[in-house]
Amino acid sequence: MIKLITGKKGTGKTKILIDMINDAVKSTNGSLVCIEKGETVRRSISYKVRWCDVEQFNISGYEAVYGFVAGMLAGNYDIKEVFVDGIFRIGGRDYEEFGKTLEKLDKLTGDDTAVVFTVSADESELPESVKQFIK
């Protein structure tokens, strides 16, 4: 399952994500993962969340993001939610490639795992391949 938090820079997407992560720590029976570039979210989330900085793993581009998430899920069947802050800082602003990656991740995760992304763009800027995941 894919969820998107969209909005221009400065609209509170990361704050919403942090709140979602900290709420999930209290209510989820399983592992949680947070992926970001840098350490913006790290200091605001519970130590119980597996935190990953993509720069540590040399991840850039959507194929690398997909491979990283798929690898984590293959190695730990107990992951219930993956939170990704600032996907365009990691994968770039190729909206069509982002849409393709979302479709692949949606098939990979099914109903077992949720992947939540913050997306720095207005909904009106995004193609249908991305908009379909806005809930």
C-alpha positions in Angstrom: 0.0 0.0 0.0 1.3 3.4 -1.0 0.5 6.7 0.7 1.6 10.2 -0.4 1.8 13.4 1.6 2.0 16.2 -1.0 2.5 19.9 -0.9 5.0 22.7 -1.7 8.1 23.2 0.4 7.3 24.5 3.8 3.7 23.2 4.0 4.3 20.8 6.9 4.8 17.5 5.2 7.7 16.4 7.3 5.9 17.3 10.5 2.9 15.2 9.4 5.3 12.3 8.6 7.0 12.6 12.0 3.6 12.5 13.7 2.6 9.4 11.7 5.9 7.7 12.6 5.6 8.4 16.3 1.9 7.3 16.3 2.8 4.1 14.4 5.4 3.3 17.1 2.6 3.2 19.6 0.2 1.1 17.5 2.1 -1.1 15.1 3.0 -4.7 15.9 6.0 -4.9 13.7 9.1 -3.1 12.5 9.1 0.5 11.2 11.6 2.0 8.8 12.4 5.7 8.1 14.4 6.6 5.0 15.7 10.1 4.3 18.6 12.0 2.8 20.4 13.6 5.8 19.2 13.7 9.3 16.1 16.0 9.4 13.7 13.4 10.8 16.1 11.3 12.8 16.1 13.4 15.9 12.3 13.7 16.1 11.4 10.0 15.9 11.5 7.1 18.4 14.7 5.1 18.7 12.5 2.0 18.0 12.3 3.0 14.3 15.0 1.7 11.9 16.4 4.9 10.5 18.4 5.0 7.2 20.2 7.8 5.5 20.4 7.1 1.8 23.8 8.8 1.6 25.2 6.1 3.8 24.1 3.5 1.3 24.9 5.6 -1.8 21.3 5.5 -3.0 20.1 7.9 -5.7 17.5 7.4 -8.4 14.2 5.5 -8.3 15.7 2.1 -9.3 18.0 2.3 -6.2 15.1 3.3 -4.0 13.0 0.4 -5.2 15.9 -2.0 -4.7 16.7 -0.7 -1.2 13.1 -1.1 -0.1 12.7 -4.5 -1.7 15.9 -5.7 -0.1 14.8 -4.5 3.4 11.4 -6.3 2.9 13.1 -9.5 1.7 15.4 -9.4 4.8 12.7 -8.7 7.3 9.2 -10.0 6.8 8.0 -8.1 10.0 8.3 -4.6 8.4 4.8 -3.0 8.6 5.5 0.6 7.5 8.3 2.4 5.6 8.4 6.2 5.7 10.4 8.1 3.1 10.9 11.8 3.6 11.8 14.0 0.6 11.6 11.4 -2.2 12.5 14.0 -4.9 15.8 14.7 -3.0 16.5 11.0 -3.4 15.1 10.0 -6.7 14.9 13.3 -8.6 12.0 15.2 -10.2 11.2 12.7 -13.0 7.5 12.3 -12.2 6.9 9.5 -14.7 9.8 7.4 -13.2 8.4 8.1 -9.7 5.0 6.9 -10.9 6.5 3.7 -12.3 8.4 3.1 -9.0 5.2 3.6 -7.0 3.4 1.0 -9.1 6.2 -1.5 -8.6 6.3 -0.8 -4.8 2.5 -1.1 -4.6 2.7 -4.6 -6.2 5.6 -5.5 -3.9 4.0 -4.5 -0.7 0.3 -5.3 -1.3 -1.8 -5.0 1.8 1.0 -6.2 4.1 3.2 -3.1 4.3 2.5 0.6 3.9 5.1 2.9 2.2 4.5 6.6 2.9 6.3 9.3 0.9 6.5 13.1 1.3 6.3 14.6 -2.1 7.3 18.3 -2.5 4.9 19.2 -5.3 1.3 20.4 -5.6 -1.1 17.6 -6.6 -1.9 19.5 -9.8 1.7 19.2 -11.0 1.7 15.4 -10.7 0.8 12.9 -13.5 -2.0 10.4 -13.0 0.6 7.6 -12.4 1.4 9.4 -9.2 -2.0 11.0 -8.3 -3.6 7.6 -8.1 -1.7 7.0 -4.8 -2.8 10.2 -3.1 -5.4 9.2 -0.4 
